Amino acid sequence: MTTTSLRNTAPSQRREAFFGYVTAVVVSAVIAVALTSWLTPALWIVNLTDVPVAVWVMAVMAILIEWRPLLPPGSRYSQAAMLSLSFIMAILLWWGYIPALIIQTVVAALIFKRLGAAAWRVAFNTAQFALALTAAHLVLVAAGMSSAHLLDSGWGLVALLAAGTAWFAVSHLLVCFAWTLRFSVPWWRMVVRAFGYEAVVHFAQLALAPILVVVASVNAWLVLLSAVPIYAVYRMARLSSEHERMALSDSLTGLPNRKGFQTEVSEAIDRAEESGGRLAVLICDLDRFAAVNNSLGHGVGDQLLKELANRFTACGQSSQMVAKIGGDEFGFLIAEYGSESEVERYADRVRSILSGPVWLDDVSVDVSGAIGVACYPQDGTDFETLFRHADVAMYEAKSRGSGVARYAPEYDHHSPERLALLGDLRRALEAPDLPGVELYYQPQIELASGDVVGVEALLRYRHPSQGSVDPAELIALAEHSAVMRILTYRVIDEAVSQLARWRADGLTLRVSVNVSVRDLHATDFCDYLTQRLIKHQVPPAALRLEITESALMADPRRVMATLKRLEELGVGLSLDDFGTGFSSMQHLRRLPVSEVKIDKSFVLGMADDPDAVAIVRSIIELGRSLGLQVVAEGVENERIWRQLRKFGCDAAQGWFYAKPMPASQLAGWLSRYRPHVADPPINNVSPISARSVSR
């Protein structure tokens, strides 16, 4: 998971071309060095005791200065900066090509071995520097400049500048072409990417070379003073690298922060794209962390984060990394995995860490969290997409209470397509004259008498280009935004105004309307409802609001206050999708509801599932014991209708009676409707008259 590991890998799709290029560079370097050495005068070959002290000093300093190689900050594809270049170029100017080549080869091998480079990469970079030095030497030879009179005139400085440019151009271009093969990007983009920093560092080193030659000609030991400016350059570059590292790290835990996490994930995507591998991004958000800070103090909260960071790091492997991407959020990267089960096992390990108590200063702190998972390439092919999808999955896991969730498109309420759909819906709602938003009504039948006692208002939306939109998808999309408020008020306004028109025509029906938890949390919801009822002169009892168990459990105290106001207003309340939530008997007994609706999944299952039959019968008996009217949804055939009537269910709705229809068709349906006749209920008592507890 380091930059070095990325550089040590070869592309899988262009492997032959890549290693062919590496081989060509190495062979070219061998040939170029051999020819240049053969053509270069061998005057430098003398007894070692005759080698100038300055050459030995510069050679030793070149090796020592590279004992800790310096990587340029902020560039994932850049080579190491060769800070010994000034000594190597000085040796080239004063002592000749072959001594400079020997020192440079030793230095290059040292740099890349210290960086943990693979053998083929050491060979490539050594050849790269050899070709660069050869090019610089040939420029000097072509200029007719010898070390004796190179610095005697301005033309010598021009030749030296040209030689340095040749060294840098050859070295830089060879690496850029290698990375072009590695990442399939234009070579000029690679040239520009790291040119600025490397050009400054290398030309600073080249500019120091002639100064070293002059100093060495006066006094060899004065060369040691060159360590001061070189060390200054090294420290400045090292500090820049440290600042870059700090910018990518979390100050509390030392883990990569979000920016560092993005860098690591992006590099892993580059590797996976080349190798055809897969990777997974996980996001974990801690539950109740704010409560820890508020009750135990921020110091304990910081200790908790550091302890969790240590535990998360300890459970990882070489292909996995941990990052702290927010105040109480951690990010995880699985860079390589073979099967989905590996990702699941890793997520389970993270959950097990969170499930265990954390002891801090003799205080046991229990934490939990929700984990979202997004995988490359199925769930995204870049960091931003993977991160956002993992975040979406995390919130889905938090809302479901499941602990872990893998991303699925239906969880994403803020995708570009859904946002566009939401915008179109909002425009249709804010402009009543625009077609698209409409209410359909499905009759509700009293099973004992067969009379129509009410209708449920159901939303329908026809998009101008997409056609009919699934109502469940539409509600799921809208309830996470402010559009839900506009939608609910539009539905209430149309339902109440339709009630007024029916009453004017002599139809005394009751209309049921679904409301969301956002509506129940709105402080002005009851006021708006009262205003609509008064404006259209509709009695509150003619309107029934349907709420789900999940809405009740979201914030029971806040919701209960709204329900009490609605009860005082006289609006009936119905508990929708009963049996699918988490309401306890005690909680249900305190709710000011007058009706429960059996979820259609149970009703539909009565046809072939004895367990569904038992559940429906139990809900009916529970409703009767609490004095609640029971309505069954999804009645689609006579067999289910007979069973419900036999069990004493109060009312039912479904395709057995009628499909949802526009308001304009309801009057015609009512004129044609004939009640179904069946045996009396099993208890021989009308379910409605059996209720003794008023609500």
Secondary structure as the mmCIF struct_conf table of DSSP 4:
data_model
#
loop_
_struct_conf.conf_type_id
_struct_conf.id
_struct_conf.beg_label_comp_id
_struct_conf.beg_label_asym_id
_struct_conf.beg_label_seq_id
_struct_conf.end_label_comp_id
_struct_conf.end_label_asym_id
_struct_conf.end_label_seq_id
HELX_RH_AL_P HELX_RH_AL_P1 THR A 3 ARG A 7
TURN_TY1_P TURN_TY1_P1 ASN A 8 ASN A 8
BEND BEND1 SER A 12 SER A 12
TURN_TY1_P TURN_TY1_P2 GLN A 13 ARG A 14
HELX_RH_AL_P HELX_RH_AL_P2 ARG A 15 LEU A 39
BEND BEND2 THR A 40 THR A 40
TURN_TY1_P TURN_TY1_P3 LEU A 43 TRP A 44
HELX_RH_3T_P HELX_RH_3T_P1 LEU A 48 ASP A 50
BEND BEND3 VAL A 51 VAL A 51
HELX_RH_AL_P HELX_RH_AL_P3 VAL A 53 ILE A 65
TURN_TY1_P TURN_TY1_P4 GLU A 66 GLU A 66
BEND BEND4 TRP A 67 ARG A 68
STRN STRN1 LEU A 70 LEU A 70
HELX_LH_PP_P HELX_LH_PP_P1 LEU A 71 PRO A 72
TURN_TY1_P TURN_TY1_P5 PRO A 73 GLY A 74
TURN_TY1_P TURN_TY1_P6 ARG A 76 TYR A 77
HELX_LH_PP_P HELX_LH_PP_P2 SER A 78 ALA A 80
STRN STRN2 ALA A 81 ALA A 81
TURN_TY1_P TURN_TY1_P7 LEU A 83 SER A 84
HELX_RH_AL_P HELX_RH_AL_P4 LEU A 85 TRP A 94
TURN_TY1_P TURN_TY1_P8 TRP A 95 TRP A 95
HELX_RH_AL_P HELX_RH_AL_P5 TYR A 97 ARG A 114
TURN_TY1_P TURN_TY1_P9 LEU A 115 GLY A 116
HELX_RH_AL_P HELX_RH_AL_P6 ALA A 119 ALA A 142
TURN_TY1_P TURN_TY1_P10 ALA A 143 GLY A 144
TURN_TY1_P TURN_TY1_P11 SER A 147 LEU A 151
BEND BEND5 ASP A 152 SER A 153
HELX_RH_AL_P HELX_RH_AL_P7 GLY A 154 PHE A 183
TURN_TY1_P TURN_TY1_P12 SER A 184 SER A 184
HELX_RH_AL_P HELX_RH_AL_P8 TRP A 187 VAL A 218
HELX_RH_3T_P HELX_RH_3T_P2 ALA A 220 SER A 226
HELX_RH_AL_P HELX_RH_AL_P9 ALA A 227 ALA A 247
TURN_TY1_P TURN_TY1_P13 LEU A 248 LEU A 248
STRN STRN3 SER A 249 SER A 249
TURN_TY1_P TURN_TY1_P14 SER A 251 THR A 253
BEND BEND6 LEU A 255 LEU A 255
STRN STRN4 PRO A 256 PRO A 256
HELX_RH_AL_P HELX_RH_AL_P10 ARG A 258 SER A 275
TURN_TY1_P TURN_TY1_P15 GLY A 276 GLY A 276
STRN STRN5 LEU A 279 ASP A 287
BEND BEND7 ARG A 288 ARG A 288
HELX_RH_AL_P HELX_RH_AL_P11 PHE A 289 LEU A 296
HELX_RH_AL_P HELX_RH_AL_P12 HIS A 298 ALA A 314
TURN_TY1_P TURN_TY1_P16 CYS A 315 CYS A 315
TURN_TY1_P TURN_TY1_P17 SER A 318 SER A 319
STRN STRN6 GLN A 320 LYS A 324
BEND BEND8 GLY A 326 ASP A 328
STRN STRN7 GLU A 329 ILE A 334
BEND BEND9 GLY A 338 SER A 339
HELX_RH_AL_P HELX_RH_AL_P13 GLU A 340 SER A 355
BEND BEND10 GLY A 356 GLY A 356
STRN STRN8 VAL A 358 LEU A 360
TURN_TY1_P TURN_TY1_P18 ASP A 361 ASP A 362
STRN STRN9 VAL A 363 VAL A 365
STRN STRN10 SER A 368 TYR A 376
TURN_TY1_P TURN_TY1_P19 PRO A 377 ASP A 379
BEND BEND11 THR A 381 ASP A 382
HELX_RH_AL_P HELX_RH_AL_P14 PHE A 383 ARG A 400
TURN_TY1_P TURN_TY1_P20 GLY A 401 GLY A 401
BEND BEND12 GLY A 403 GLY A 403
STRN STRN11 VAL A 404 ARG A 406
HELX_RH_3T_P HELX_RH_3T_P3 PRO A 409 TYR A 411
TURN_TY1_P TURN_TY1_P21 HIS A 413 HIS A 414
BEND BEND13 SER A 415 SER A 415
HELX_RH_AL_P HELX_RH_AL_P15 PRO A 416 GLU A 430
TURN_TY1_P TURN_TY1_P22 PRO A 432 ASP A 433
BEND BEND14 LEU A 434 GLY A 436
STRN STRN12 VAL A 437 GLU A 446
TURN_TY1_P TURN_TY1_P23 LEU A 447 SER A 449
STRN STRN13 VAL A 452 HIS A 463
TURN_TY1_P TURN_TY1_P24 PRO A 464 GLN A 466
STRN STRN14 GLY A 467 VAL A 469
HELX_LH_PP_P HELX_LH_PP_P3 ASP A 470 ASP A 470
HELX_RH_AL_P HELX_RH_AL_P16 PRO A 471 ALA A 478
TURN_TY1_P TURN_TY1_P25 GLU A 479 HIS A 480
BEND BEND15 SER A 481 SER A 481
TURN_TY1_P TURN_TY1_P26 ALA A 482 ALA A 482
HELX_RH_AL_P HELX_RH_AL_P17 VAL A 483 ALA A 504
TURN_TY1_P TURN_TY1_P27 ASP A 505 GLY A 506
STRN STRN15 ARG A 510 ASN A 514
HELX_RH_AL_P HELX_RH_AL_P18 VAL A 517 HIS A 521
TURN_TY1_P TURN_TY1_P28 THR A 523 ASP A 524
HELX_RH_AL_P HELX_RH_AL_P19 PHE A 525 HIS A 536
TURN_TY1_P TURN_TY1_P29 GLN A 537 GLN A 537
HELX_RH_3T_P HELX_RH_3T_P4 PRO A 540 ALA A 542
STRN STRN16 LEU A 543 THR A 548
HELX_RH_AL_P HELX_RH_AL_P20 GLU A 549 ALA A 554
BEND BEND16 ASP A 555 ASP A 555
HELX_RH_AL_P HELX_RH_AL_P21 PRO A 556 LEU A 569
TURN_TY1_P TURN_TY1_P30 GLY A 570 GLY A 570
STRN STRN17 GLY A 572 PHE A 578
TURN_TY1_P TURN_TY1_P31 GLY A 579 GLY A 579
BEND BEND17 THR A 580 GLY A 581
HELX_RH_AL_P HELX_RH_AL_P22 MET A 585 ARG A 590
BEND BEND18 LEU A 591 LEU A 591
BEND BEND19 SER A 594 SER A 594
STRN STRN18 GLU A 595 ILE A 598
HELX_RH_AL_P HELX_RH_AL_P23 LYS A 600 GLY A 605
TURN_TY1_P TURN_TY1_P32 MET A 606 ASP A 608
HELX_RH_AL_P HELX_RH_AL_P24 PRO A 610 SER A 625
TURN_TY1_P TURN_TY1_P33 LEU A 626 GLY A 627
STRN STRN19 GLN A 629 ALA A 632
BEND BEND20 ASN A 637 ASN A 637
HELX_RH_AL_P HELX_RH_AL_P25 GLU A 638 PHE A 647
TURN_TY1_P TURN_TY1_P34 GLY A 648 GLY A 648
STRN STRN20 ALA A 651 ALA A 652
BEND BEND21 GLY A 654 GLY A 654
TURN_TY1_P TURN_TY1_P35 TRP A 655 TYR A 657
STRN STRN21 MET A 661 PRO A 662
HELX_RH_AL_P HELX_RH_AL_P26 ALA A 663 ARG A 672
HELX_LH_PP_P HELX_LH_PP_P4 ASP A 679 PRO A 681
TURN_TY1_P TURN_TY1_P36 ILE A 682 ASN A 683
BEND BEND22 ASN A 684 VAL A 685
HELX_RH_AL_P HELX_RH_AL_P27 PRO A 687 ALA A 690
BEND BEND23 VAL A 693 VAL A 693
#
